[in-house]
Amino acid sequence: MNILLVAGGKKQTWPSLKKYDKYIGIDRGSFYLLEEDLPLDFAIGDFDSLSSEERERVRQNAKNFFSSSGRKKTIRIRNSH
């Protein structure tokens, strides 16, 4: 199975997008897939780079939609030595 992850970047640098079994959009990449009339099997991210209208379009068109709160979590690692 071939899976494409689209996260953004310049479209000119993308490979051909038509030869994949599953399409996963990460943040703005979800919207890019819709703009290219490609399926959106999974949309993942905080979507803070999208307008509210773009985010709603992604939410409505994604087969599976996973959104985080956008809050960054910090993990502190303490050295016990």
C-alpha positions as CSV (number, residue, x, y, z in Angstrom):
1,M,0.0,0.0,0.0
2,N,1.3,3.4,-1.0
3,I,0.5,6.3,1.4
4,L,1.1,10.0,0.7
5,L,1.6,12.4,3.6
6,V,1.1,16.1,2.5
7,A,2.3,18.7,5.0
8,G,2.8,21.8,2.8
9,G,5.7,23.3,1.1
10,K,5.9,24.5,-2.5
11,K,3.7,22.5,-4.9
12,Q,6.4,22.6,-7.6
13,T,8.5,20.3,-5.4
14,W,5.8,17.7,-4.9
15,P,5.9,14.3,-6.6
16,S,2.9,13.1,-8.7
17,L,0.0,12.9,-6.3
18,K,-2.2,10.5,-8.4
19,K,-0.6,7.2,-7.6
20,Y,-1.4,6.5,-3.9
21,D,-3.8,4.3,-2.1
22,K,-4.3,6.6,0.9
23,Y,-3.9,10.4,1.3
24,I,-3.1,11.9,4.6
25,G,-3.1,15.7,5.0
26,I,-1.1,17.3,7.9
27,D,-2.3,20.8,8.7
28,R,-2.4,22.9,5.5
29,G,-1.5,19.8,3.5
30,S,-5.1,18.7,4.1
31,F,-6.4,21.7,2.3
32,Y,-3.9,21.3,-0.5
33,L,-5.2,17.8,-1.2
34,L,-8.7,19.2,-1.5
35,E,-7.5,21.9,-3.8
36,E,-6.1,19.2,-6.1
37,D,-9.4,17.3,-6.1
38,L,-7.7,14.4,-4.3
39,P,-9.2,12.2,-1.6
40,L,-8.6,13.1,2.0
41,D,-8.5,9.9,4.0
42,F,-7.1,11.5,7.1
43,A,-6.7,15.1,8.2
44,I,-4.4,15.6,11.2
45,G,-3.2,18.8,12.9
46,D,-4.1,21.9,14.8
47,F,-5.0,23.7,11.5
48,D,-3.9,27.0,12.9
49,S,-2.6,28.1,9.4
50,L,-6.1,27.7,7.9
51,S,-8.9,30.2,7.9
52,S,-12.1,29.1,9.7
53,E,-13.7,28.5,6.3
54,E,-10.8,26.4,5.1
55,R,-10.7,24.4,8.3
56,E,-14.4,23.7,8.0
57,R,-14.0,22.5,4.4
58,V,-11.3,20.1,5.6
59,R,-13.4,18.9,8.5
60,Q,-16.4,18.3,6.2
61,N,-14.4,16.5,3.5
62,A,-12.0,14.4,5.5
63,K,-13.0,10.7,5.9
64,N,-11.2,10.9,9.3
65,F,-10.5,14.2,11.1
66,F,-8.1,14.6,14.0
67,S,-7.6,18.1,15.5
68,S,-5.4,19.0,18.4
69,S,-5.9,22.1,20.6
70,G,-2.9,23.8,19.1
71,R,-1.3,24.2,22.5
72,K,2.3,23.1,22.6
73,K,3.3,20.8,25.4
74,T,6.7,20.8,26.9
75,I,8.3,17.7,28.3
76,R,11.0,18.2,30.8
77,I,13.6,15.5,31.2
78,R,15.5,15.6,34.5
79,N,18.8,14.0,34.9
80,S,18.9,12.2,38.2
81,H,22.7,12.0,38.4
